[in-house]
Amino acid sequence: QEKLVESGGGLVHAGGSLTLSCAANGILFKDYNRAWFRQAGNKPRELLAKMFVSGGTTYTDSARGRFTISTDSAKNMVYLEMNNLEPEDSATYYCNVWFPNFWGQGTQVVVSS
């Protein structure tokens, strides 16, 4: 059984917004550091945002100012709110926790120009 399951991907026009969700099976997000990554085609998987057990967050240049990572501990969900999307944001988006390291199967985002 998958530990992490992403959802919320889809097709959106440039300038639009999407919020991705990540559900967990058998683990509590509050006990793990969490992150969102993405992978476009054959490019390396790219880190976007981290949220630590402490609640602190960090963002990479690709995400800073447009994306927000958050956690709802009551629902045991992690989210990635994405605004002002660009065609270059088209990719498969992955939820991740560590340690140990768990990944979801990914959810695809396509941004049309």
C-alpha positions in Angstrom: 0.0 0.0 0.0 1.3 3.4 -0.9 2.4 5.5 2.1 1.7 8.8 0.3 -1.0 9.6 -2.3 -1.0 12.9 -4.2 -4.1 14.4 -5.9 -5.3 17.7 -7.3 -3.3 17.8 -10.5 -4.9 18.7 -13.8 -4.9 21.1 -16.7 -4.8 24.9 -16.0 -4.3 28.0 -18.1 -1.2 30.1 -17.6 -1.8 32.5 -14.7 -4.1 30.1 -13.0 -3.9 28.3 -9.6 -4.0 24.8 -8.3 -3.7 23.2 -4.9 -2.2 19.8 -4.7 -3.0 17.5 -1.8 -1.0 14.6 -0.2 -2.7 12.0 2.0 -0.7 9.6 4.2 -1.4 5.9 5.0 0.0 4.7 8.2 2.1 7.7 9.1 1.4 11.0 10.7 2.8 14.0 8.8 3.5 15.9 12.0 6.2 13.3 12.8 8.1 13.8 9.6 9.8 16.5 7.6 7.8 17.0 4.4 8.5 18.3 0.9 7.1 18.7 -2.5 9.2 17.9 -5.7 8.4 17.9 -9.3 9.8 16.2 -12.4 9.3 17.3 -16.0 10.1 14.8 -18.7 13.6 13.4 -18.4 14.8 16.3 -16.2 16.0 15.5 -12.7 13.5 15.6 -9.9 13.4 19.2 -8.6 12.9 20.2 -4.9 10.2 23.0 -4.5 9.4 23.3 -0.8 10.1 21.8 2.6 8.2 21.9 5.8 10.0 20.7 8.9 8.7 19.0 12.0 9.3 22.4 13.7 6.9 24.1 11.3 9.6 26.0 9.5 9.5 26.2 5.7 12.0 26.7 3.0 11.4 27.3 -0.7 13.6 27.0 -3.8 13.8 29.8 -6.3 11.3 28.0 -8.6 8.6 28.1 -5.8 9.4 31.1 -3.7 6.7 33.7 -3.9 4.2 31.6 -5.9 3.9 28.3 -4.1 3.0 27.6 -0.4 3.4 24.3 1.5 1.1 23.7 4.4 -0.1 20.9 6.7 -3.5 20.2 8.2 -2.6 17.9 11.1 -6.3 17.3 12.0 -6.8 15.9 8.5 -3.3 14.5 8.2 -2.8 16.2 4.9 0.0 18.2 3.2 -0.8 20.8 0.5 1.0 22.7 -2.1 -0.8 25.8 -3.2 0.4 27.0 -6.5 -0.4 30.5 -8.0 0.4 32.3 -11.1 1.3 29.1 -12.9 3.4 29.1 -16.0 3.8 26.5 -18.8 7.3 25.8 -17.4 5.5 24.5 -14.2 4.1 21.6 -16.2 5.4 18.4 -14.5 4.6 15.5 -12.3 4.5 16.7 -8.7 5.5 14.4 -5.8 5.0 14.5 -2.1 7.9 13.3 0.1 8.6 12.7 3.7 11.9 11.8 5.4 13.3 9.9 7.5 12.7 7.2 6.5 12.1 8.3 3.0 8.6 7.8 1.4 7.3 9.0 -1.9 3.9 9.2 -3.5 3.1 8.1 -7.1 2.8 11.7 -8.3 0.1 13.9 -9.8 0.4 15.5 -13.2 0.1 19.3 -13.7 -0.2 20.7 -17.2 -0.2 24.5 -17.7 -1.3 25.7 -21.1 -0.2 29.0 -22.6 
